[in-house]
């Protein structure tokens, strides 16, 4: 994880990239990565103690205090947890969303007067309205004549996302309380959203990121020509760079397409066999299809003999996406016309409907392993996928390099 964070920060600094966009399956570790990226930017900074703008001195020495400062404003599952419901179980009439103001992320919410900008974004994605009580630090929602309504989890997520977008606008504008922000890290902002909203959110985010990349702000800088004042006010570049990670293929592709004219690095992030090793594969030169990477993982599992019951679910999902790509309604068309096609279709129908747990996997019995390999070989024989080597272990690469 540490080396992964170093790579992303290097891309945004010495690597010359404005943005990094990551695709990864759920449970890969995207949220942990966002927090590790944020933690890497923390540093202790000494600040002078001031009274009325004057430094406090003792025996000529300036008094100071240390403060931990960060450089990353992030959106992830932790951000969503800053808002918690009070459901009014006693009267069941005044349901409110409480705001945790202990967070640095929300400390300036009141002074920045963001209600209008939050409403601007919310109107694009939803049809309910909101009211923020800054005395109680709660949010209530309304729709039509109904007041204090309980909104869905997806609607709640989109409201919080709109708060984040409104704050980002103030960050870009140079709000004093967010001067510390050098990077934005956005992880999976579209949980529970339909595809239409996923596209709209991705497009709006890309516009905001381009604005952040090209922003300037007024700063006092030292004079560099004779005759100027000691310090002069000038517009200076102050770009904010960003990392975006998601498990949603449509969202990933829309963000990448919107930012394709910028300095953009695209990666597929993978954690083979849920281990501690990560692979980072660029997707700049070839079309991005996450099911191809999933297919590579399944192929390796057959070669290693590590086949588990949930692999039937994965294989069926791949066949369904392939059938859809070719305009067919049923996944069985992917094996139609080959030997034992009817058997393979029945087997996938039967064996892909179990509630298989990927965290406590059950290994397939030998007969099912044999059948699984037959279905996979028949499918790959019909469709010539170019499977990536994303699952190659670092140790193997090291041995190969040592031998050359």
Buried (B, 14 or more C-beta within 10 A) or exposed (E): EEEBBEBBBEBBEEEEBBBBBBBBBEEBBBBEBBBBBBEBBEEEEEEEEEEEEEEEEEEEEEEBEEEEEBBBBBBBEBBBEBBEEEEEEEEEEEBBBBBEEEEEBBEBBBEBEBBEBBEBBBEBBBEBBBEBEEEEBBBBBBEEEEBBBBBEEBBBBBBBBBBBBBBBBBBBEBBEBBEBBBBBBBBBBBBEBEEEBBBBBBBBBBEBBBBBBEBEEEBEEEEEEEEEEEEEEEEEEBBBBBBBBBBBBEBBBBBBEBBEEBBBBBBBBBBBEEEEEBBBBEBEEEEBBBBBBBBBBBBBBBEEEBBBBBBBBBBBBBBBBBBEEEEBEEBBBBBBEEEEBEEBBEBBEEBBEEEBEBEEBEEBEEEBBEBBBBBBEBBBEEBEBEBBEBBBEEEEEEEEEEEE
